[in-house]
Amino acid sequence: MSLQKLENYAEGKWVGANNEGEPLFNAITGEAVYTAGSAGLDFGAMMDYARKAGGPALRKLTFQERGRMLKALALYLMDKKEDFYTISSYTGATRTDSWVDIEGGIGNLFAYASLRRQFPDERYYVDGDAAKLSKNNTFIGHHIMVPREGVAIHINAFNFPVWGMLEKVAVNLLAGVPAIVKPATLTSYLTEAVFREIIKSGILPEGSLQLICGSARGILDSIETQDVVTFTGSASTGRMLKAHPRILSESVPFNMEADSLNCCILGTDVQPGMPEFDIFIKEVVREMTTKAGQKCTAIRRVIVPTDRVEDVQIALGARLQKTTIGDPSIKEVRMGPLAGISQRNEVREKVQQLSKSQSVVIGDMEHFEVMGADKEKGAFLPPLVFLNTAPFTNTDCHEVEAFGPVSTIIPYNDIDEAITLAKMGKGSLVCSIVTQDDDLAKEVVLGAASMHGRILVLNADCAKESTGHGSPMPLLVHGGPGRAGGGEEMGGKRGVMHYLQRTAIQGSPTTISKITNVYQQGGKQLETDIHPFKKYFEDLQIGETLVTAKHTVTEADITNFANVSGDNFYAHMDATSLEGTIFEGRVAHGYFILSKAAGLFVDAKKGPVLLNYGIDEARFTKPVYPGMTIGVRLTVKERTAQEKRSPEDVKKGIVKWLVDVYDETGETVAIATILTMVKMRDQEE
């Protein structure tokens, strides 16, 4: 029977290798099902195509448009997910394993689509606050971030063929940077199936994504300064790639996420019979058996108080014994095979290496049962648990990783010792601590954080809704120091910024306002005859300002506001209690000043302004006493369009306004950024 030949997607078309390629196998049966190769591909031409076609097309879109593009793609892929589940089973994944990979990956697209709301409706991002660089504020500085004009090269691992691709491309696409995806060839058939649907959807601009299923040896020879390289896999391979001459000479960012010796600590307060003890056992077993332990975040070291080692060993053994191994298509099966025979052989070698310094106390690598499959033809391996009673002397457990269903129980005498053991992994992606004691949790977090990318604190309060030890979340960083690679993936807005160039800009407030399309305080203001609340979203200009009438504050204002609000703080109401304070007399409430400011700038009649959306920030910078006169300068600061959520929805956008409240001397007494939802003109047409 001829094998199905996987294709690569290069320079806008599907291309097969010009040789037979490498055979790829069904992990359950050991039968060859596909071939993959890349012979004949011109990697340099692919990268040039991404830079010249995909990059410019993505950079023409705003963050909002790119986010909506990701949402459309996620919805499209969700409709195709059952096809992916079928192919995923060939990798040895159970339905639950596949859910993490497939729907977890698509979930990343949804998460980054939603993240667009933290970015402007622009092709660039204005970062942080302006810096005042001169006495009279005629010269300021700011930071602007623009998409890098290169291509992201994603070199991914075999264990998550879908999630590994989508969790990375979601970030670079939102940033406006194209990518070339290189999945591990072993399971690239699943990546190719999903990629085909991405291309078929027609949602992404051409050149945004390309795919290499076969070997990509030599691809780094063509990278340039504006490119970004990400790698997920073994630490040794990552270090070799990171040292590539082009990475060094072109100063190319290299983000590495490597397999690490993650740990889970049982708190000294947790005893058998407590909910937290059961949570601990369940979490360790889940991380050992999900994806057959082939997770970069899997628990490799189980750190337990010395007097609870036996309890943990018995409980783990009992629960692991219930784990049915076999063909994932069978309902009763809870753990499938490893991704391939080569992976099984590698794990066996690591187990033999670990066996020299510690003993297996749960499981037998040679004697175990498999349901619905031949354990020799398939890449099956049972869960194995070691016990290391001398972890400070026998240190292989902190240095050797068996990338499968293998963990080591490690005893500790006090919490300082547990923290030391956790850090002996020399840098890990994740550490978890199961405890009811929040003080203990704080001690572990602060003690272990320097050597871990993420720390999960588990107890009965959060366990039900916790995503678990091994689940990186799109809006949190995924990565870790040292052995774990020293990089960061995802992380919400932080991840997007890896693909943006941050540039400092300097000039007058007016010029910087024009460049950023965000009004900078001190910039020129434009007054018009029409009240801004009578204008539609599209008609408002950055810097447009309303200068209001003025109001003289009275003691009656202060008393009335106290009665309405219930705020009778002594500084507002008791002039006899002000000795030793900064106040000279009864002072107006800060919120009265803002409320009165709104009364001064609001146009009361019905118009395009739909509602007050909130306050981003507010500061009260000078006391206001009875007899002082205040006025307001209301300036259009920033605008962000919103998409319609349904055909019936109102077409609208969010406008940020700078509210500058000043006194009779012209000095600012309060300053705030408020938001309004404003109707677009198209709504009336």
N, C-alpha and C positions, 0 to 999 in steps of 0.2 A: 504494500500500500504506500503510495507517495505521500510524503508529509506536506502539510500546509506551510507555505513559505511566507514568513512575516516580511512586511515591507517597511521601509523607512519613508518619512515624509520630509523631503528636502526641496528647497527652492520652489515651493508651491505645487509640488506633485508627489505622488506615491512612486517610490523607486525600490525595486528589488535588488538584492545583492547580485553581482555578476559571477558568483560562485555558489556552491551548494549550501554554504553556511554551516552553522553549528546546530546539532540536533538538541531539541529541548524536550523534556520528559514529563509525563504525568507522574506526580509525586506519589500517587496511590498505587498505581500498577507498575510503574517503572517503564512504561511503553513510551517510545518517542512519538510526539504529536505535532511538533512544529520544527522548523529550522529558522535560524536568524543569522543574518550576516550584514556587513556594511561595505564589502569590497566594491570599489568603484565610486564611493561617495567622495566628494571634494569638500572636506570640512571647512576649508578656508572660504570657499564659494558660499557655503551655507551661512557662515557667519557674516559675510559681506552682504548677503541677501537680507538677513535679519536687520542689519544696520541701515540698509538703504531702503527697504520696503516696510518691514514691520515697525521699526522705530519711529520714523516720521508719521506713519498712520496713527500709532498710539499716542504720540505726543500732540497730535491735533485735537485729541479728545480731552475734556476736562476730567477731574477726579470724579465728578458726579456721573458723567457719561461712562467712564470706565467701570465704575461701581455698578451701574445699571446693566452693563454688558456682562459682568460676572454673575449677576442675579439671573439674567436670561439664560446663561449657560448652565447654571446650577439647576434651574427648573427643567431645562431640556434633558440634562443627563439623568435626573431623577426619574423621568419617564422611561428611560432605557435600562434602569438598574438591574432588572431581572436577567437580562442578557449577560450582564457582567457577573452576576452571581454564579451562573452556570460555568463560565470560563474560570472563575476564581477557584472553584472546587479542584481544578487540576493542580493548583499550587499546594493542595493539602489543607486548605482552609475550611473550617466548619462555617455554618451559616452565620454564627456570631462573629467569628474571625473576619469573615467577608464583610459583615456589616461595619465593623470598625474601619476596614480598609476603604470600602466603596462609599458608603453613606457618610463615613467620617470625612473622607476626602471631599465629597460634594459639599458637606457641611462647612468646610473651609472656604469654599467659594461663596456660600451664603454669608458667612461671618465677615469676609472682606468686602462683600457687596454692601453690607450694613455699615461697615467702617467708613464708607464714603461720607457719611454725615459729619465726620470729624474733619473733613477737608473742605476747602472752598470750591465753588463752581468755577474753577480756574485750571489752567494747565500746569500750575506751579503752586508751591506752598510757602506761606510766610511763617517763619519759625520764631516763636518767642516774642519778646517785647522789644520795642525800640530802645536804643541806648542814646542818652543825651550826651553829646560830645562837645558842647560849647556852653558858655555862660548864659547866653540869651536864647538858646535853643534854635539857632538858625542853621546849625550843622548837627545832624544826627546819624546814627548807624542802625542797621537792621540786618537780618539774615533772610535770604530767600533760598528755596530749594527747588531745583529743576531736575527732570529725569536725566539720568546718564544716557549718553548717546551711543551706547554699545549694546551688547547682547548678554543675557544671563545664560551661563552654561550650567545646567543642573545634572550632576552625576549622582544617581540615586541607588539605593540598596535594593536587594531582592525581596525583602520581607513585606513591604507595603507598596505593591506595584501601582496602585491608584492613589492612595493617600500621599505617598511620597512625591508623586508628580503634582497633584492638585494643591497640596499645602504650600508648595513653592511657587507655582505659576500664579496662584491667586494674588500673591504679594507683588511679584514683578509686573503683572498686568495692571494692577491698580496704580502702580507707580508710573506706568507708561513705558516699560522696557520689554522688548521681545525676549524670547527664550528658545534655547535648544535643549530638549529633554533627552537625557541618556539614562534609561532605566537599566538596572542589572539585567543582563541577557537571560539569566536563568528563568525569570518570570515575566519577561518583556511581552509575552503574548497577551497578557491581561492589559498591560499598559497600552499596547497597540490597539486593542479592541475599543478602549475608552477614547483614545486619541482619534480613531476613525470617526467616532460620533461627534467629537469636538469639531473636526474639519467639516463633516457633513452638515453640521448645524448652520454654518455660514455666519455665525455670530461674531467671530473675531476677525479683525482686519487681516488680510493676507500678509504673511511674513511674521505674524505675532508669535507663532509656535512652529517648531520643527521637531522631528523625532528621529533618533538613531537607535534601532533595536540591537544591532550587532556591536562589534567592538568599536570604541571611539579612540583607540590608541593614536596618539599624535594630534588630537584636537587642540590641545593647549599650545601647540606650536603656532597657532594663528590668532591667539588672543591679543587684544590691544588695551590701551590704557582705560578706555571707557567701559570695558567689559566687567562682568562680575562672575566669579566661579563659586558654585556651592557644591559641597561633597557630603554624602552620607554613606558611612560604611566603616571599615576597620580603621583603627588609629594608624596602623603601619602604612596602609595604602594612602591615607589622607596626608600623612607627613611627607611621603614621597611626592605626591602631587603638589603640595604646598611649596616644595623646594624647587619646582620647575623654573628654569631660567627666565621664561617669559613672565611668570608671575612676579618674579623679583625685579626684572629690568623694566617692566611696564607698570609696576606698582598696582597690580590688579587686586582688588579686594577678593579674599578667599575665605569663604565661610564654611567651617568644618563642623559636622555633627557626627561624632564617632561613638561606637559601641562602648559602654562603660560598665563598671562593676557597681551597679546601683544597690542600695541597701534599704531594708525596712527594720526599724528599731521598735521593739516592744518596751513600753515604758515600765519603770520600776514599780509603778503604782498598779499595774494591771495584773490581776490574778485570774486563774481558771474560774469560769462561772460568770465572770463579768461580761457585759456585752462587748467591751473593747477586745477581750481575748478572742472571742469568736470573729470579730471584725478583722483582727490581725491574721488569723489562720485563713480566713476566706480570701483576704487580699493576697497573701503569699501564694496560695494555690492558684488563684486566678492568673497571677502574673507568670506562674510557671507553665500553665497549660494553654493560655490564650496564644494563638499562632504557634503552638508547640514551643513556647518560650523564645521564639525568634523575634524579639523586640529589643530595640536599643535601650528601652527603658525598663526591661524586665528586672525583677528582683533577683540578684545573684547572691547577696549576702543577707542572711536572716540573723540580726543581732538581738540577742535575748539575755535577760538576767540569768546568771549562772544557776540559781535555784529553780528556774522554770524551764530549763533546757529539756528535761524529760517530758514535762507536760506538753511542750510545743512539739516535740518529736512524735509523741503518741497522737496528738490531734492532727498533725500534718499527715502522718501515715494513714490514719483512718479516713481522712477526706480524700487523699490522693488515690487510695484503693478504690474509691467509687468512681474514679475517672476512667470512663470507657474509651479505649484507643481503637481507631479503625478508620473505615471509609466514612468521610464526613457526610455523605449523602444519607447515611443510616441515622434514623431519629435518635437512637440511644447514644450515639458516639459524641463524646465531649472533647476529644482531642484528636486531630488528624496527624498525618506524617509531617516531617520536615519538608522544606521546599524541594529537596532533591537528594539523591544518593550522595553527591559530593558534599553536601552540607552535613548529612548524617555521619559520613566518614570523618569529617573534620571535628564534629562534636565528640565522637568516640575517642579521637586522639587527645582532645583536651581533657576528657574524663580520665583517661589513663594517666595523663600528666598530673592532674589533681590528686589522683589516687595514691601518689607517692608520698604525699604529706598529710593526708586526711582520709577518713574512712566513710564509705557509703553506708548509711543507716536506713535509708528508705529506697526501695526499687532495686531492680536487677537488670542490667543492660542486655543480658543474654536471654533471660527467661521472663517472658511477658506475653500476654495474649492480645491479639488483634482481631477486631470484629469486621468481617466482610472483606478481608484483603489478605494478601500474602505479605507477612512482615519482612521477608527477605527481599522480595521484588520491590516493595514500596519503601519509602524512606522513613520507616517507623522507629521510634525510640521512646522508652517509657520515662516518666518523671523520675529523677534521681536526686536524692538529698544527701549531702555529705554532713559530717560533724567534724569540726576542727576545734579541739580542746586547747590548743596552744597557738592562737591566732597572731600573737606578737612574735613567735618564733617560726612557725610554719606559715609563711606569707604567700604561698602560691594563690590562695583564695582571693588575695587582694591584687593579684597581678595577671592571673590566667582566667580568661572568660570562655566557657563552653557555651556557644550561642545556640542554646536549645533549652529543653525543660530540666535545667540543672541549677540547684542552689546549694548553699552551704550554711548550716546553723553555726553561729559563732557566739560563745558566751561572753558576758561582761560582768564586772563586779560593781561598778558605780557608773553614774551617767557621764562623768568625764572620760572614763574608759570607752564608753559607747561612742562618744563623739570622736575620740581619737581613732577608733576602729573604722568609723564611717569615712573619715578623711584619708585612711590608708589606701583607699581606692585610687588616690592620686588624681582626683577630678572626676565627678560623675554628673550624669544628666539629672538624676532625681534621687532624693532620699525621702523616706516617709517615717513618721513617728506616730505610733498609736498610743494614746494616753488620754486620761481624763483630767490630768493635772496641767492646767494652762501655764503655771510657772515652770514646770518641767519642759513643756513644749517650747516656751520662750528660750530656755537655756540651750536646748538642742538646736533650735533655729539659729540663734546668734553664734553658737559654737561651731556649727557645721556649714553655715551659709557660704563661707569663703571657698569651699571646695565643691559646691553643688549649684547646678543651674536652677533647680526647682526643689522646694521642700513642701511636702504634703503633711498636714497635721490631721489625723483621723481620730474621731471619737463617735460616740453614739448620737451626738447632736447633728453631725453632718454626713454620717456614713450612708444614709439612705439616698441622698441626692449627690453624693460625691462622685465625680467622674473617675476616681481611682488613681492609684499610684502610677500606672503606666500610660495615662492618657494626656499627652500635651494638648493644650487648649490654644485655639487660634489667636486669642487676644493676650496671651501670656508668652513670654519668651521660652523657646525650646532650644536648649544647648547647655553647655557647661564648661568649666575650666579644665585645664590640664589634659588628662587622658581623653576627656569627652570632646576635645577639639578646640575649645576656646572661642567658639562661635555662638551666634544667636540666629534662630529662625523664628518666623512668625512674630509674635510679640505685639500684634496690633499695629498701631501707628509706628512704633519703633522699627518693625520689620520693613515697612514701606520705605522708611528713610535710608535703609541700606542701599536702595537703588536710586537715591536722589543725591545730587551734589549740593552741599550747603555752601553758599557763597555770601560773604559779608558785603553789604552795599552801604555807601556813605553819600550824603548829600543834604540838601535842604529838606525840611519836612514836606514842602510842596512837591518836590521832585520825587522823594521816596513814596509819597502818597500815590503819585501817578504811576510809578513803576510797579508797586505792589497791589494797586487797586484797593488799598485799605487806607482810610484817612489816618494820617499821623498828626498828633496834637501839635499845634503851632503852624500847621500848613494853611495855605490860603483857603478861605471859605467863600462859597458862592451863595449870595442871597437872591431869592427870586420873589416875584409878587404873589405867587401862588403858594398857599400853605402846603408843606410836604405831605401832610396826611390826606390831601385831596388828590395826590398823584398816584398813578399805578406803579407797580414794581419796576417796569421797564423804563419809566420816565424819571426815576430818581437817579441823581448823579452823586458819585462819591465826592464828598466835600460840600455838598449842598447844605446850607445852614439856615435855620430859623432863629432869629433873635427876638425873644419874647418881650412882652410888657413886664413891668417890675412889680414887686410886692414888698411892703414894709411889714416886718414881723412884729407882732404884738404879744403881750402877756396873755391876752385872751386866746390867741392862736395856740400857745403852749398848753394852757389849761383845757381848752376844747379838745385838743389832740389827745391829751392824757385821758380825758373822760371817754373818748371814743375807743382808743387803743387799749386802755387799761394799764399803760406804761406810766407808773408814778415814781420812777427812779428819782432819788433825792435831788440830783443836779438839775432836774427840770422843775421840781415842785417846791423845794425847801431852800430858800435863799439863806437861811440861818445855819445850814449845814455845810457851807462851801469853804470854810476856813481850812487851809492846808491842801486844797485841791488846785487844779489848774484853772478853774473857772472864776470869772469876776462877778458873776450873777447868774440868775436862772438862765439856762441855755435851752435853745430849741432842740427838740428831738431830731436826730439825723433823719429818721424816717418821715418826719413832718416835712423836712426840707425837700426830700425826694418827692413826697406826695404833692407838695405845693408846686414843685417844678413841673410835675405832670399836669397839674391844673393850669399852669401857665402855657405849656406847649401843646396840649391836646386840642385838636379841633373836634368839637362835640358832635357835629353833624355826621350822618351816615356817609361813608365813602369807601375807598379801596382798602383801608386798614381794617382787617378782620378781627384781630385780637392782639392783646399783649401776650407775648410768648415767654417773657421772663427777663431776669437780670443776670448778666454774666459776671459782673463785678461792680462793686460800689465802695467808695471811700469817702469819709467825712474828714476833710482836711483842715477846717478852721471852725471854731465855735461861732454860732450865730445867736446874738442876744436881741432882746426886744429893742426895736428902734432901728435895727439894721435893715437895709433894703437889698433884696435878692432879685436876680434876673437869670435867664437861662439861654445858653446857646445850644441848640439841638442840631447835631451834624450827622449826615449820612456817613457811616463809617465803613460798612461792608454789606454786600448783598449776596445771597445764595438762593438760586432757584430750586424749587422742589418739584418732583414729578407727580403727576396725578396718580393716585392709587386705584382709581376706578374711573370709568367713563363719566360717572356722575360727579366726581370730585371737582372741587374748585381749583383752577389753575392759579398757582400762587408761589410766593417765595418768602424767605426770611430776611428782614432788614435789621442790621445792627446799627444803633444810633449812639453817638457819644453825647451824653448829657453833662454839660459843663455848667454848674451853678456857681454864680459869682456874686460878690457883694458890691456895695457902692464904690469901693476903692478899685474894683476890677479884679480883685484877688479871688481865686477859686475857693469855695467853701465845701463843695461836694462834687464828686465826679463819678459817673457810672456809665456802664454800657447796657442799654436795654435792647430788647428784641421785639419786633412786631411781625405778625404775619400779614402780608400785603397781597391783595389780588392782582393778577396780571391783566393787562388790557385785553388779551385774546379772549378772556372769559365773557366779555360783553359783545363780542363780534359773532 
